[in-house]
Amino acid sequence: MSTICYFADFGSVEATEQQPAAAMPDISSIDYAVFAGSLLLSIGTGSYHAIKSKMLLRDPKNRVSEKDEYLMGGRKMPSLPVALSLLTSFLSGILMLGVPAEMYNRGAQIWLNFVIGVVSSIITAIVFLPIFYKMNSTCLHEYFILRFNSPVIRQMFSFLFIAFSLIYMAVVIYAPAVALSSVLHIEKSCLILTFGLTATIYTTIGGLKAVVWTDSLQAVMMYGGVGALIYKGLSHERVGGIGRVWHIASETGRISEIWRLDFEPAQYNSLWINIYSGIVTWLAAFGVNQLAIQRYNSLPSIDTAKRIIYYTTVPFIILCSIVTFVGFIALAYYYNCNPLETGEISDNDHLTILFALDVLHTTPGLFGVYAASILSATLSTLSSGINSMAAAIYEDFLKTKCESCLTDSQVTLLSKCAVLFFGTFSTVLAFAAEPLGGILRVCISVMGALSGPFVGIFVLAIFFPRAGFWATFISFIVSNVAMTALCITNYVSDPFRDLFLPTNTSIHGCDGKNFTLRISPDYDPHYGDPTTPYVARLSTYSYAGIGMFIMLAIGVPIAYLYKEKENDEEAIRHLTFAGRHLPCPKLPTHESEVPLTPKTDAGKVLPD
């Protein structure tokens, strides 16, 4: 047997002899049945609501257009399903796999980054929702027409939103498919097709109602799967209970990582980075995202929408906390014998699924429940994304050309074709996602790079009434180019590749297995490889804050130095923070056959 050091830390040193990876335990037919049942349940829910919507539209008392019924759920969606849909849509299979692995490897900073989303939700309810809801629009991006009278800005923003969503949806499909393929013994290509086509089918036939109601069922499965894993994990003799879990996480420095107070921007993460950039990142998800605003606008009043936001804050913290806590339980289970060092797995993203299989396979059906929770998170995010892209493509690019020559039924059919196209294209694109590397790293960096300008353009428009077309256009373009360059530099350099907290892997802990030892490099890996460019070492978690800062630093001076003649500040007052409670002076064009009246911020009808 080869001689191996006993203390596993950072970096890597090859052992002179490597055993083949241990065979994974088998799963039962009941697990497969549960997994397949969750797929059929999603399709069945979509089919049911497609039929129900058709019956509703035939009702002579119905006052909702077919297109509104399909894309907006008739604007009368019940509160609880919308709340559950919002909870599940932003916790994809990527996060359920990648976030526990991040907790396992690098500590609890990622937990803080998630729970800070509650602050963003409250800001959304106070600042953004009063403005967007009273517009009574299907697509959020209509704001740019009302605020700047600019189809250029609207379509530019919409194009980036769709492009980003397509890439993100591809990764959302690919990552869980790869992780599950090795344990379910199903080809990853089959799982990619299964995930992509399932979401595409029920979203195409059922519209927003199918998405929201299916999300509700999927939320229950997500809670059930993660809850089962935590219960079985904590009761496992190898884990040793919650006391040992907390002790190991504390002793190895994973908990104290939350309180890293260094202001240096060139580091992996810190408390200040999480607070500032985390708020911006989650504002991009909850506050200025078509996916979220479409759901808020599907509710009957703004008061209901605000209550949904406030009521979901605690469940959101709970769900994020239990998902991340899985990483600490896995640490206790694998402490002294890291599967990434023994060769059982070669990818961080597979750690969570291996842990779930090890802990749950002894009880037939439980691993199926957990696999269904990964599936549910994946389908929820995918269906929400393709539904929102379909709304954006019609409202932002096709409506002005097609509205006058198409009936309401034809517009609905066109929207269904758009859903089918985006779902199919995302599925095809998923086959090209393999070279991207670690899924969480890709999502954090790319989402952060785009989130800053996405939030910044609305902050500039809402808080700086003097900002006109040129201030907004120039600052948005420059900030996006700068953030894209920064993201690429970081991805190529990979300055934090050696950052892993210790797992104390040893021969004794691994029962004599050989392993590849990770040892510390000769620099502090938290601050990145000093041989890489400084800009590459800027925290990927800070990208959202940097992007918004760049945009405002350019846009605000232009707005005040260059007064645009067509920018009548009084005429746009109702679209700014100061006038967020003022009603719209006139109703934006609405597609419903029955004329509607503007909404106030209280959800009541204004007199003509």
For each residue, the residues with C-beta under 8 A, 3 or more apart:
1: 17 512 514
2: 15 16 17 514
3: 16
4: 15 507 514 515 517
5: 8 13 517 519
6: 506 507 508
7: 502 504 506
8: 5 338 341 502 503 504 505 506 515 517 518 519
9: 500 502 518 519 520
10: 498 499 500 502 518 519 520 521 525
11: 498 518 519 520 521
12: 516 517 518 519
13: 5 516 517 518 519
14: 18 516
15: 2 4 18 514 515 516 517
16: 2 3
17: 1 2 514
18: 14 15 343 514 515 516
19: 342 343 513 514
20: 343
21: 342 343 344 345
22: 342 344 513
23:
24: 182 183 354 357
25: 357 358 361
26: 361
27: 31 32 183 184 357 361 367 368
28: 31 32 361 364 365 368
29: 32 33
30: 33 34 364 365 368
31: 27 28 34 35 361 364 365 366 367 368 371
32: 27 28 29 35 36 184 368
33: 29 30 36 37 365 368
34: 30 31 37 38 365 368 369 371 372
35: 31 32 38 39 184 368 371 372 375
36: 32 33 39 40
37: 33 34 40 41 372
38: 34 35 41 42 218 221 372 375 376
39: 35 36 42 43 194 198 375
40: 36 37 43 44
41: 37 38 44 45 217
42: 38 39 45 46 198 199 202 214 217 218 376 379
43: 39 40 46 47 198 201 202
44: 40 41 47 48
45: 41 42 48 49 202 206 210 213 214 217
46: 42 43 49 50 201 202 203 205 206 210 214
47: 43 44 50 51 202 205 206
48: 44 45 51 52 206
49: 45 46 52 53 206 207 209 210 213
50: 46 47 53 54 205 206 207 210
51: 47 48 54 55
52: 48 49 55 56 209
53: 49 50 56 57 69 70 206 207 209
54: 50 51 57 58
55: 51 52 58 59
56: 52 53 59 62 64 69 74
57: 53 54 62 64 66 69
58: 54 55 62
59: 55 56 62
60:
61:
62: 56 57 58 59
63: 592 594
64: 56 57 68 69 74 75 76 592
65: 68 69 408 591 592 593
66: 57 69 70 408 409 411 412
67: 70 71 138 408 411 412 415 591
68: 64 65 71 72 74 75 138 591 592
69: 53 56 57 64 65 66 72 73 74 207 209 412
70: 53 66 67 207 208 412 415 416
71: 67 68 138 207 208 294 387 390 391 415
72: 68 69 75 138 208 294 297 298
73: 69 76 77 207 208 209 212 298
74: 56 64 68 69 77 209 298
75: 64 68 72 297 298 299 300
76: 64 73 298 299 300
77: 73 74 81 82 208 209 212 295 298 299
78: 81 82
79: 82 83 299 304 307 308
80: 83 84 216
81: 77 78 84 85 212 213 215 216
82: 77 78 79 85 86 212 295 296 298 299 308
83: 79 80 86 87 308 311 312 315
84: 80 81 87 88 215 216 219 220
85: 81 82 88 89 211 212 215 216 219 295 380 384
86: 82 83 89 90 286 292 295 308 312
87: 83 84 90 91 219 312 315 316 319
88: 84 85 91 215 218 219 222 376 377 380 381
89: 85 86 215 291 292 380 381 384
90: 86 87 117 285 286 381
91: 87 88 95 96 222 319 320 323 377 380 381
92: 95 96 172 377 378 380 381 382
93: 96 97 172 175 176 179 374 375 377 378 381
94: 97 98 171 172 175 176 439 440 443
95: 91 92 98 99 323 377 440 443
96: 91 92 93 99 100 176 222 226 323 352 373 374 377
97: 93 94 100 101 175 176 179 349 350 352 353 374 439
98: 94 95 101 102 175 348 349 438 439 440 443
99: 95 96 102 103 110 114 323 324 327 440
100: 96 97 103 104 323 324 326 327 330 351 352 355
101: 97 98 104 105 327 348 349 351 352 440
102: 98 99 105 106 110 327 348 440
103: 99 100 106 107 108 110 111 254 324 325 326 327 328 331
104: 100 101 327 328 330 331 334 351
105: 101 102 348 499 500 501
106: 102 103 109 110 254 257 268 499 500 501
107: 103 110 253 254 255 256 257 258 501
108: 103 111 112 249 254 255 257 258 324
109: 106 112 113 257 258 260 268 269 270 274 541
110: 99 102 103 106 107 113 114 324
111: 103 108 114 115 258 320 321 324
112: 108 109 115 116 258 271 274 278
113: 109 110 116 269 274 278 281 541
114: 99 110 111 117 320 324
115: 111 112 118 316 317 320 321
116: 112 113 119 120 274 275 278 279 282
117: 90 114 120 121 278 282 285 286 316 320
118: 115 121 122 313 316 317
119: 116 122 123 279 282
120: 116 117 123 124 278 279 280 281 282 283 285 286 287
121: 117 118 124 125 282 286 309 310 312 313 316
122: 118 119 125 126 309 310 313
123: 119 120 126 127 128 279 283 287
124: 120 121 127 128 129 283 286 287 292 309
125: 121 122 129 305 306 309 310
126: 122 123 129 130
127: 123 124 130 131 287 462 577 580
128: 123 124 131 132 283 287 288 458 462
129: 124 125 126 132 133 287 296 302 305 306 309
130: 126 127 133 134 302 580 581 601
131: 127 128 134 135 143 462 574 575 576 580
132: 128 129 135 137 140 143 293 296 297
133: 129 130 136 296 297 302 305 599 601 603
134: 130 131 302 574 583 584 598 599 600 601
135: 131 132 142 143 146 584 588
136: 133 297 584 587 588 590 596 598 599
137: 132 140 142 143 297 395 588
138: 67 68 71 72 142 294 297 391 395 591
139: 142 158 290 294 391 392 394 395 396
140: 132 137 143 288 289 290 293 294
141: 144 154 157 158 161 290 392 395 396
142: 135 137 138 139 145 146 154 395 588
143: 131 132 135 137 140 146 147 458 461 575
144: 141 147 148 150 153 154 157 461
145: 142 148 149 150 151 154
146: 135 142 143 149 572 575 584 588
147: 143 144 461 572 575
148: 144 145 153 461 468 469 472
149: 145 146 566
150: 144 145 153 154 469 473
151: 145 154 155 400
152: 155 156 469 473
153: 144 148 150 156 157 457 469 472 473 476
154: 141 142 144 145 150 151 157 158 396
155: 151 152 158 159 396 397
156: 152 153 159 160 473 476
157: 141 144 153 154 160 161 454 457 476
158: 139 141 154 155 161 162 392 393 396 397
159: 155 156 162 163
160: 156 157 163 164 450 454 480
161: 141 157 158 164 165 290 389 392 454
162: 158 159 165 166 389 392 393 422
163: 159 160 166 167
164: 160 161 167 168 446 450
165: 161 162 168 169 385 388 389
166: 162 163 169 170 389 422 425 426 429
167: 163 164 170 171 429 446
168: 164 165 171 172 385 443 446 447
169: 165 166 172 173 381 382 385 386 422 426 429 430
170: 166 167 173 174 426 427 429 430 432 433
171: 94 167 168 174 175 430 433 436 439 442 443
172: 92 93 94 168 169 175 176 378 381 382 385
173: 169 170 176 177 192 195 196 378 382 426 427 430 433
174: 170 171 177 178 192 430 431 433 434
175: 93 94 97 98 171 172 178 179 349 433 439
176: 93 94 96 97 172 173 179 180 191 195 374 375 377 378
177: 173 174 180 181 188 191 192 194 195 430
178: 174 175 181 182 188 349 350 434
179: 93 97 175 176 182 183 349 350 352 353 374
180: 176 177 183 184 186 191 353 371 374 375
181: 177 178 184 185 186 187 188 190 191
182: 24 178 179 185 350 353
183: 24 27 179 180 353 354 357 367 371
184: 27 32 35 180 181 191 371
185: 181 182
186: 180 181 190 191
187: 181 190 191
188: 177 178 181 191 192
189: 192 193 431
190: 181 186 187 193 194
191: 176 177 180 181 184 186 187 188 194 195
192: 173 174 177 188 189 195 196 427 430 431
193: 189 190 196 197 427
194: 39 177 190 191 197 198
195: 173 176 177 191 192 198 199 375 378 379 382 427
196: 173 192 193 199 200 382 423 424 426 427 430
197: 193 194 200 201 423 424 427
198: 39 42 43 194 195 201 202 379
199: 42 195 196 202 203 378 379 382 383 386 423
200: 196 197 203 204 382 386 419 420 423 424 427
201: 43 46 197 198 204 205
202: 42 43 45 46 47 198 199 205 206 210 211 214 383
203: 46 199 200 206 207 210 211 383 386 387 419 423
204: 200 201 416 419 420 423
205: 46 47 50 201 202 210 416
206: 45 46 47 48 49 50 53 202 203 209 210 211 214
207: 49 50 53 69 70 71 73 203 210 211 387 415 416
208: 70 71 72 73 77 211 212 294 295 298 387
209: 49 52 53 69 73 74 77 206 212 213
210: 45 46 49 50 202 203 205 206 207 213 214 383
211: 85 202 203 206 207 208 214 215 383 384 387
212: 73 77 81 82 85 208 209 215 216 295 298
213: 45 49 81 209 210 216 217
214: 42 45 46 202 206 210 211 217 218 379 380 383
215: 81 84 85 88 89 211 212 218 219 380 383 384
216: 80 81 84 85 212 213 219 220
217: 41 42 45 213 214 220 221 376
218: 38 42 88 214 215 221 222 376 377 379 380
219: 84 85 87 88 215 216 222 223 376 380
220: 84 216 217 223 224
221: 38 217 218 224 225 369 372 373 375 376
222: 88 91 96 218 219 225 226 319 373 376 377
223: 219 220 226 227 319 373
224: 220 221 227 228 369 373
225: 221 222 228 229 369 370 371 372 373 374 376
226: 96 222 223 229 230 319 322 323 326 370 373
227: 223 224 230 231 322
228: 224 225 231 232 360 366 369 370
229: 225 226 232 233 326 329 355 356 359 360 370
230: 226 227 233 234 322 325 326 329
231: 227 228 234 235
232: 228 229 235 236 359 360 363 366
233: 229 230 236 239 326 329 330 333 355 359
234: 230 231 239 241 242 245 329
235: 231 232 239 241
236: 232 233 239 333 359
237: 240
238: 332 333
239: 233 234 235 236 244 245 329 332 333
240: 237 243 244 245 332
241: 234 235 244 245
242: 234 245 246
243: 240 246 247
244: 239 240 241 247 248 332
245: 234 239 240 241 242 248 249 328 329 331 332
246: 242 243 249 250 255 328
247: 243 244 250 251
248: 244 245 251 252 328 331 332 335
249: 108 245 246 252 254 255 328 331 332
250: 246 247 254 255 256
251: 247 248
252: 248 249 331 501 502 503 504
253: 107 256 257 501
254: 103 106 107 108 249 250 257 328 331 501
255: 107 108 246 249 250 258
256: 107 250 253 259 260
257: 106 107 108 109 253 254 260 269
258: 107 108 109 111 112 255 271
259: 256 271
260: 109 256 257 267 269 270 271
261: 270 271 272
262: 267 270
263: 270 272
264: 267 270 527
265: 273 538 539 542
266: 527 528 534 537 538 539
267: 260 262 264 270 273 526 527 528 537 539
268: 106 109 496 499 525 526 527 528 539 541
269: 109 113 257 260 273 274 539 541
270: 109 260 261 262 263 264 267 273 274 539
271: 112 258 259 260 261 274 275
272: 261 263 275 276
273: 265 267 269 270 276 277 278 539 541 542 545
274: 109 112 113 116 269 270 271 277 278 541
275: 116 271 272 278 279
276: 272 273 279 280 542 545
277: 273 274 280 281 448 539 541 542 543 544 545 546
278: 112 113 116 117 120 273 274 275 281 282 541 544
279: 116 119 120 123 275 276 282 283
280: 120 276 277 283 284 451 452 455 544 545 547 548
281: 113 120 277 278 284 285 447 448 451 544
282: 116 117 119 120 121 278 279 285 286 287
283: 120 123 124 128 279 280 286 287 288 451 455
284: 280 281 287 288 289 447 450 451 454 455 544
285: 90 117 120 281 282 289 291 292 451
286: 86 90 117 120 121 124 282 283 289 292 309
287: 120 123 124 127 128 129 282 283 284 292 455 458
288: 128 140 283 284 293 454 455 458
289: 140 284 285 286 292 293 388 454
290: 139 140 141 161 293 294 388 391 392
291: 89 285 294 295 384 385 388
292: 86 89 124 285 286 287 289 295 296
293: 132 140 288 289 290 296 297
294: 71 72 138 139 140 208 290 291 297 298 387 388 391
295: 77 82 85 86 208 212 291 292 298 299
296: 82 129 132 133 292 293 299 305 308 309
297: 72 75 132 133 136 137 138 293 294 305
298: 72 73 74 75 76 77 82 208 212 294 295
299: 75 76 77 79 82 295 296 304 305 308
300: 75 76 304 603
301: 304 305 599 602 603 604
302: 129 130 133 134 305 306 599 600 601 602 603
303: 306 307 602 603
304: 79 299 300 301 307 308 603
305: 125 129 133 296 297 299 301 302 308 309
306: 125 129 302 303 309 310
307: 79 303 304 310 311
308: 79 82 83 86 296 299 304 305 311 312
309: 121 122 124 125 129 286 296 305 306 312 313
310: 121 122 125 306 307 313
311: 83 307 308 314 315
312: 83 86 87 121 308 309 315 316
313: 118 121 122 309 310 316 317
314: 311 317 318
315: 83 87 311 312 318 319
316: 87 115 117 118 121 312 313 319 320
317: 115 118 313 314 320 321
318: 314 315 321 322
319: 87 91 222 223 226 315 316 322 323
320: 91 111 114 115 117 316 317 323 324
321: 111 115 317 318 324 325
322: 226 227 230 318 319 325 326
323: 91 95 96 99 100 226 319 320 326
324: 99 100 103 108 110 111 114 320 321 327 328
325: 103 230 321 322 328 329
326: 100 103 226 229 230 233 322 323 329 330 352 355
327: 99 100 101 102 103 104 324 330 331 352
328: 103 104 245 246 248 249 254 324 325 331 332
329: 229 230 233 234 239 245 325 326 332 333 355
330: 100 104 233 326 327 333 334 351 352 355
331: 103 104 245 248 249 252 254 327 328 334 335 503
332: 238 239 240 244 245 248 249 328 329 335
333: 233 236 238 239 329 330 355 358 359
334: 104 330 331 337 338 339 355 503
335: 248 331 332 503 504 509
336: 503 504 505 506 508 509 510
337: 334 341 342 503 505 506 509 510 511 513 515
338: 8 334 341 342 503 505 515 518
339: 334 342 343 344 345 351 354
340: 344 345 346 348 351
341: 8 337 338 503 505 515 516 517 518
342: 19 21 22 337 338 339 505 510 513 514 515 516
343: 18 19 20 21 339 346 515 516
344: 21 22 339 340 354
345: 21 339 340 350 351 354
346: 340 343 350
347: 350 438
348: 98 101 102 105 340 351 438 440
349: 97 98 101 175 178 179 352 438 439 440
350: 97 178 179 182 345 346 347 353 354
351: 100 101 104 330 339 340 345 348 354 355
352: 96 97 100 101 179 326 327 330 349 355 356
353: 97 179 180 182 183 350 356 357 374
354: 24 183 339 344 345 350 351 357 358
355: 100 229 233 326 329 330 333 334 351 352 358 359
356: 229 352 353 359 360 367 370 371
357: 24 25 27 183 353 354 360 361 367
358: 25 333 354 355 361
359: 229 232 233 236 333 355 356 362
360: 228 229 232 356 357 363 366 367 369 370
361: 25 26 27 28 31 357 358 366 367
362: 359
363: 232 360 366
364: 28 30 31
365: 28 30 31 33 34 368 369
366: 31 228 232 360 361 363 369 370
367: 27 31 183 356 357 360 361 370 371
368: 27 28 30 31 32 33 34 35 365 371 372
369: 34 221 224 225 228 360 365 366 372 373
370: 225 226 228 229 356 360 366 367 373 374
371: 31 34 35 180 183 184 225 356 367 368 374 375
372: 34 35 37 38 221 225 368 369 375 376
373: 96 221 222 223 224 225 226 369 370 376 377
374: 93 96 97 176 179 180 225 353 370 371 377 378
375: 35 38 39 93 176 180 195 221 371 372 378 379
376: 38 42 88 217 218 219 221 222 225 372 373 379 380
377: 88 91 92 93 95 96 176 218 222 373 374 380 381
378: 92 93 172 173 176 195 199 374 375 381 382
379: 42 195 198 199 214 218 375 376 382 383
380: 85 88 89 91 92 214 215 218 219 376 377 383 384
381: 88 89 90 91 92 93 169 172 377 378 384 385
382: 92 169 172 173 195 196 199 200 378 379 385 386 423 426
383: 199 202 203 210 211 214 215 379 380 386 387
384: 85 89 211 215 291 380 381 387 388
385: 165 168 169 172 291 381 382 388 389 422 426
386: 169 199 200 203 382 383 389 390 419 422 423 426
387: 71 203 207 208 211 294 383 384 390 391 419
388: 165 289 290 291 294 384 385 391 392
389: 161 162 165 166 385 386 392 393 418 419 422
390: 71 386 387 393 394 415 416 418 419 422
391: 71 138 139 290 294 387 388 394 395 415
392: 139 141 158 161 162 290 388 389 395 396
393: 158 162 389 390 396 397 398 418 422
394: 139 390 391 397 398 399 402 411 414 415 418
395: 137 138 139 141 142 391 392 398 399
396: 139 141 154 155 158 392 393 399
397: 155 158 393 394
398: 393 394 395 401 402 414
399: 394 395 396 402 403
400: 151 403
401: 398
402: 394 398 399 405 406 411 414
403: 399 400 406 411 591
404:
405: 402
406: 402 403 410 411 414
407: 410 411
408: 65 66 67 411 412 591 593
409: 66 412 413
410: 406 407 413 414
411: 66 67 394 402 403 406 407 408 414 415 591
412: 66 67 69 70 408 409 415 416
413: 409 410 416 417
414: 394 398 402 406 410 411 417 418
415: 67 70 71 207 390 391 394 411 412 418 419
416: 70 204 205 207 390 412 413 419 420
417: 413 414 420 421
418: 389 390 393 394 414 415 421 422
419: 200 203 204 386 387 389 390 415 416 422 423
420: 200 204 416 417 423 424
421: 417 418 424 425
422: 162 166 169 385 386 389 390 393 418 419 425 426
423: 196 197 199 200 203 204 382 386 419 420 426 427
424: 196 197 200 420 421 427 428
425: 166 421 422 428 429
426: 166 169 170 173 196 382 385 386 422 423 429 430
427: 170 173 192 193 195 196 197 200 423 424 430
428: 424 425 431
429: 166 167 169 170 425 426 432 433
430: 169 170 171 173 174 177 192 196 426 427 433
431: 174 189 192 428 434
432: 170 429 435
433: 170 171 173 174 175 429 430 436
434: 174 178 431
435: 432
436: 171 433 439 442
437: 441 442 491
438: 98 347 348 349 441 442
439: 94 97 98 171 175 349 436 442 443
440: 94 95 98 99 101 102 348 349 443 444
441: 437 438 444 445 540
442: 171 436 437 438 439 445 446
443: 94 95 98 168 171 439 440 446 447
444: 440 441 447 448 540 541
445: 441 442 448 449 487 490 491 540 543
446: 164 167 168 442 443 449 450 487
447: 168 281 284 443 444 450 451 544
448: 277 281 444 445 451 452 487 540 541 542 543 544 547
449: 445 446 452 483 484 486 487 543 544 547
450: 160 164 284 446 447 453 454 480 483 547
451: 280 281 283 284 285 447 448 454 455 543 544 547 548
452: 280 448 449 455 456 479 483 543 544 545 546 547 548 549 550 551
453: 450 456 457 476 479 480 483 547 548 550 551
454: 157 160 161 284 288 289 450 451 457 458
455: 280 283 284 287 288 451 452 458 459 544 548
456: 452 453 459 460 475 476 479 547 548 549 550 551 552 555
457: 153 157 453 454 460 461 472 475 476 551
458: 128 143 287 288 454 455 461 462
459: 455 456 462 463 548 552
460: 456 457 463 464 467 471 472 475 551 552 555 556 559
461: 143 144 147 148 457 458 464 467 472 575 576
462: 127 128 131 458 459 575 576 577 580
463: 459 460 576 577
464: 460 461 467 555 556 559
465: 567 569 572 573 576 578
466: 471 559 560 563 567 569
467: 460 461 464 471 472 555 556 558 559 567
468: 148 471 472 559 564 566 567
469: 148 150 152 153 472 473 564 566 567
470: 473 474 558 562 564
471: 460 466 467 468 474 475 555 556 558 559 562 564
472: 148 153 457 460 461 467 468 469 475 476 555
473: 150 152 153 156 469 470 476 477
474: 470 471 477 478 554 555 558
475: 456 457 460 471 472 478 479 550 551 552 554 555 558
476: 153 156 157 453 456 457 472 473 479 480 551 555
477: 473 474 480 481
478: 474 475 481 482 550 551 554
479: 452 453 456 475 476 482 483 547 548 550 551 554
480: 160 450 453 476 477 483 484 547
481: 477 478 484 485
482: 478 479 485 486 547 550
483: 449 450 452 453 479 480 486 487 543 546 547 550
484: 449 480 481 487 488
485: 481 482 488 489
486: 449 482 483 489 490 535 538 543 546
487: 445 446 448 449 483 484 490 491 540 543
488: 484 485 491 492
489: 485 486 492 493 533 535 536
490: 445 486 487 493 494 495 535 536 537 538 540
491: 437 445 487 488 494
492: 488 489 536
493: 489 490 529 532 533 536 537
494: 490 491 497 532
495: 490 528 529 532 536 537
496: 268 499 525 526 528 529 537
497: 494 529
498: 10 11 521 525 529
499: 10 105 106 268 496 525 526
500: 9 10 105 106 518 525
501: 105 106 107 252 253 254
502: 7 8 9 10 252
503: 8 252 331 334 335 336 337 338 341
504: 7 8 252 335 336 509
505: 8 336 337 338 341 342 509 510 515 517 518
506: 6 7 8 336 337 509 510
507: 4 6 510 512 513
508: 6 336 511
509: 335 336 337 504 505 506
510: 336 337 342 505 506 507 513 515
511: 337 508
512: 1 507
513: 19 22 337 342 507 510
514: 1 2 4 15 17 18 19 342
515: 4 8 15 18 337 338 341 342 343 505 510
516: 12 13 14 15 18 341 342 343
517: 4 5 8 12 13 15 341 505
518: 8 9 10 11 12 13 338 341 500 505
519: 5 8 9 10 11 12 13
520: 9 10 11 525
521: 10 11 498 525 529
522:
523: 527 529 530
524: 527
525: 10 268 496 498 499 500 520 521 528 529
526: 267 268 496 499
527: 264 266 267 268 523 524 530 537
528: 266 267 268 495 496 525 532 536 537
529: 493 495 496 497 498 521 523 525 532 537
530: 523 527
531:
532: 493 494 495 528 529 536 537
533: 489 493 536 537
534: 266 537 538
535: 486 489 490 538
536: 489 490 492 493 495 528 532 533
537: 266 267 490 493 495 496 527 528 529 532 533 534
538: 265 266 486 490 534 535 542 543 546
539: 265 266 267 268 269 270 273 277 542 543
540: 441 444 445 448 487 490 543
541: 109 113 268 269 273 274 277 278 444 448
542: 265 273 276 277 448 538 539 545 546
543: 277 445 448 449 451 452 483 486 487 538 539 540 546 547
544: 277 278 280 281 284 447 448 449 451 452 455 547 548
545: 273 276 277 280 452 542 548 549
546: 277 452 483 486 538 542 543 549 550
547: 280 448 449 450 451 452 453 456 479 480 482 483 543 544 550 551
548: 280 451 452 453 455 456 459 479 544 545 551 552
549: 452 456 545 546 552 553
550: 452 453 456 475 478 479 482 483 546 547 553 554
551: 452 453 456 457 460 475 476 478 479 547 548 554 555
552: 456 459 460 475 548 549 555 556
553: 549 550 556 557
554: 474 475 478 479 550 551 557 558
555: 456 460 464 467 471 472 474 475 476 551 552 558 559
556: 460 464 467 471 552 553 559 560
557: 553 554 560 561
558: 467 470 471 474 475 554 555 561 562
559: 460 464 466 467 468 471 555 556 562
560: 466 556 557
561: 557 558
562: 470 471 558 559
563: 466 567
564: 468 469 470 471 567
565:
566: 149 468 469
567: 465 466 467 468 469 563 564 572
568: 571 572
569: 465 466 572 573
570: 573
571: 568 585
572: 146 147 465 567 568 569 575 576
573: 465 569 570 576 578 579 582
574: 131 134 579 580 582 583 584 585
575: 131 143 146 147 461 462 572 579
576: 131 461 462 463 465 572 573 579 580
577: 127 462 463 580
578: 465 573
579: 573 574 575 576 582
580: 127 130 131 462 574 576 577 601
581: 130 600 601
582: 573 574 579
583: 134 574 598 599 600 606
584: 134 135 136 146 574 587 588 598
585: 571 574
586: 598
587: 136 584 590 596 597 598
588: 135 136 137 142 146 584
589:
590: 136 587 595 596
591: 65 67 68 138 403 408 411
592: 63 64 65 68 595 596
593: 65 408
594: 63
595: 590 592
596: 136 587 590 592
597: 587 605 606 608
598: 134 136 583 584 586 587 605 606
599: 133 134 136 301 302 583 603 604 605 606
600: 134 302 581 583 603 604 605 606
601: 130 133 134 302 580 581
602: 301 302 303
603: 133 300 301 302 303 304 599 600
604: 301 599 600
605: 597 598 599 600
606: 583 597 598 599 600
607:
608: 597
